[in-house]
Amino acid sequence: MLTKRLIACFDVVDGRVTKAQQFQDNIDVAPAEELAQRLYDDQIDEIVFYDITASAQRRKIDLDTVRRVAQHVFVPFTVGGGIRSVDDMFEVLKAGAEKISVDSMAVRNPDIIRQGAEAFGRQCVVLSTQVKHVGIRAGLPSGYEVFIDGAREPTGMDALDWVRRGEDLGAGEIVVNSIDRDGTASGYDLDITSAVAASVNVPVIASGGAGTVEHIADGLTTGGAQAAIISSILYSPRLERNLGVRELKEGLAARNVPMRPYLET
């Protein structure tokens, strides 16, 4: 049986991790490499790093920060933001990433998914989607719309249509990030997470809203996700208490969620 994964998420601005709520009002947390080192030592399963202003500013990703983070972690490391070509993907991989996340650029140029999968293997290409519940209407049969550029721009694309197309093009994993739940610590949007999981045959990663162990367990069971992205619960200054990876893994195991065990050192 495959174990589920906990993925720490970093929203990075100028080399520092920030924490937003519904993609607004970012609070500074720590230098990215320092937080990466702490969470790696705490036995996080994976780390994902988003240069959150790169796409909106139409600039390339901050490779210097990617390199600094990669020097401190030896778990799967995914990087996204400002990636516009296969050459950009190659530069990020050379800087130390294992997987590439595409989001806004994939909407603008879906063929970048196919190109990346052909060049590096589909296991290397992660399609990240920012989705918002807007209600069922013409062209949006799921009621969830895809947004881009840090959740600033609506696309008119239906979330389920888009993730199916992304899989067909070669995405090896799909992140479902709920704009409505992002940073709220109110739990994942299980409706869209489970709908995506039922619509594709690649691993789905729940994102946006985890504030308790129960929320994560729900995303990995009811939501059908193979992995859970977490951030606020680990380090957000907005929460009265942050939880460590050990507490999370042991809490999930106690709820019969198959996890990699926390190892005594």
N, C-alpha and C positions, 0 to 999 in steps of 0.2 A: 504494500500500500504506500502511495506517495504521501510524504509529509507536506504539511502546509508551510508557507513561508511568511515571515515578518520582514517587511521592507521599510527601512527608515527613509523618509523623504526630506530632501533639503531644497527649499526655494531660496536660491542664491542671488544676491545683488552685490556687486562689487566685492566678491570674494567672501561675503558673510551670509550666514544662514539667517533668514527672516521668517516670521510667522504671521500670516494674514488671516482674516476671517472673511469668507466669501470673496476672496481675491482683492480685498481692500485693507487699508490701515495696517500695513506691514510693520511688525515690531522686530527690532534687531535682537538676535539671539547670541551668536558667537561666530568666530572665524570657522569657515567650512571644514578646514583640515583638523581643527581641534575637536569639533563635535564628531567628525568622522572617526577620529582616533578613540574617543570615549565610547562610542557606540560599537565600534569593532571590538574593543576590549570587553564590552558587555555582551558579546556574542550575538549581535544582530545577524540575521541571515543574509540580507542584501542591503544595498544602499542605492537610492536613485537621486540624482542631482539635476535640478532644472535651473538653468540660467533664465529666470522668469521675465527679464526685460529684453532679451536678445531679439526675439521675433518681432515684437512691437517696434523696436528701435531699428529693425532691419540691419542688424550687425551680426558678426560671427560670434560663436560661443567663446567664453572666457577660458581659453586653454590653459593658462597659467594656474588657475584655481583647480581645474580638472587634474592637472599633474600633481599639485600639492595634495589633493585628497587621495589620489591613487597611491601615493607613496605611503599612506597611513592605513590602508585597508587591504585585506586579502580575502574578500568575499566578492561575489558578483556585484559589479558596479555599473549602473546604467546612467547615461548622460543624455540630456535633451536641452533644446533651446538654441535657436539660431542656426540650425543645421539645414542647409539649402541644397546640398548636392552629395554625391557619393564621395567626392574629394573631401568634403567637410566630415563625413562619417569616418573616413580613413584617418584624418587628422585626430579625431577624438579617440579612436581606437589606439592609435600610436601614443596618445597622451596617457593611456592606462585604463580606459573604459573597456568593459566586456560587451556591453549592449548599447544600442543607440535607440533613443526615444524620439519619434517624430510625431508632430501634432499639427501646428498651424501650416507648416510647409506641405505636409501630406495632403491637407485639404486643397491647398493651392495647386499642388503638383502631385497627384496620387501616384504617378509613375515612380516617384522616389522610393516608395515602398518596394516595388518590384526590383528596381535597380539595386537597392541595398541588400535585398534577399539573395539576388543572383551573385552579387559581389562577395558577400560575407556569410551567407547562410541565413535562413529565416529565423533561426534561434537568436540571431543578433539584432533583429528588428522588432521594436516594441511600438505599437500604435497606441498613443495616449489620446484619449478623448475627453474633452470638457463638455459635460452635458447639463442641460437645465430643463426642468419640467415646465412646459409651456401650455400643456393641454393638447388633446387630439384635435387636429384640423387638417385641411387639405395639404398634402405633402408631408405631413408629420403623423403617420398612423400610430406610432408608439407614444406620442405626446411628449417626447423628449427631443430637444433640438441641440445640435452640435454648435459650440462656440469656439472661437479661436482668439489668438493674440491676448493671452492671459484672461480669457473669459470676457473680453471687451466687445467682440464682434460676433453677432449671430450670423449663421451661414445659411439658414433655411433647410439644412440637411437633417434628415431623420437619423437618430442615433443608431437604431438597429440596421437600417440600410447601410450606413457608413461602416459599421464594424464588420458586417458581412463582406462588403467590398474590400475592406482592408485585409481580411483573412485571405480572400481570393487573390489579392495582389502579392501576398507573401508575408504578412505580419505573423510573427511567431508567438507574440503575446499581445493582449489588449488590456489597457488600463481604462477603467470606467471611473472618472472623477466627477462627483456630483457638485456642481456649482452651488446649489442650494444648501448643501450640508458642509461644504468646505470650511474647516476651522471652527465649526459650531460645537463639536464634541457631543452631538446629538444622535450619532449613529449613522452608518452608511445608508444610502438609498437602496434598500433591498429590492425594490420593484425593478429598477432599471438594471441593477447588477445581475439579478437572477435572469432577467429577460435576455441580456447579452450572453450570459453563460449558456443559456438554452439555444442561442442562435448561432454559436460558433463552435469549432472543434479544436481551438487552441486555448491555452491557459488564460483565464481572466483574473485581473487584479482589481480588488475593490479599493476605492480611494475616496476620501472626503467625508469626515464626520466622526471618526473613531474617538470616543472619549472614555470608554470603559472596556474591560476585558470582555464583557458580555457583547458589546457592539462588535468587537473583532470576531468573536465566536459566531455571531449571527452572520457576518459577512462571509465567513469561511464554510458555513453549513447551509443555512437558509438561502444565502445569496449565491451559493454555488461557486465562489471564487477559490482559486488555488493559492492565492497569496493576498495579503492585506498590506496596503501602504498606511503607515502610521507616522505622525509627526507631533501634533499637539500633545498627545498623551505622553510622549517622551520628553518634550522640552519646552512646551509653550509657557511663557510667562503669564498667560491669561488664566491658566488653571491653578487651583490652590495646591494641587499635588501632582507631580509627574511620577510615572511608573518606570521601573527598570525592565530590561529585557527578561531577566530571570523571573520576575513577578508575572510578567505577561505570559511567558511560555508555560510556567507552572499552572497559572490560572486557566489557560486554554487546555492543557493536558487534563486538568481536573474536570473539564467539561467535555472530555472525550474527543477533543480535536487533535488529530495526530500531528505532533510537532517534533522538530529536532530537539533533543534534550539539552538542557543547560548543563555544561560540564564543569565540574569543580576543578580549579587550577591551583 
